[in-house]
Amino acid sequence: MTVQFERVAPILPVRDVRAALDHYRSLGFTVTAYDEAAADPVYGFLDWNGVSLHLTRVPDLDPERSVVACYLYVSDADALHAAWKAARVGGRLTAVSDTPYGLREFAHIDPDGNLLRVGAEVRRDGDG
């Protein structure tokens, strides 16, 4: 049997799907709730040019104890960091820095404690 994986969509736990959708919309994601008509949806979808993250409602989630993380590879970590910093949304945003493993990266911890680590290949002189 030969099966190829086609996509992946990490599922992030959040206390309030609507609030989380608003948060990620402010960061530039296209967002939708599973049931747009629901006052308190239980599931949501985030998309950025075909890269997907899902949200699921966990009302008793403790953001201080969250261990959820995902890594997003992007074309320009500095540009995205600047845009997310300008959005002035909740959560935490770390500084951008070069890593010993050849990536330029930063982290965003959303208000529900989910860690999004974001990185791009370090550009060398003469690149792009």
Secondary structure, DSSP 8 states (H G I E B T S, - for coil): ----------EEEES-HHHHHHHHHHHT-EEEETTTT-SS-SEEEEEETTEEEEEEE-TT--GGG---EEEEE-S-HHHHHHHHHHHT-SSEE---EE-TTSEEEEEEE-TT--EEEEEEE---TT--
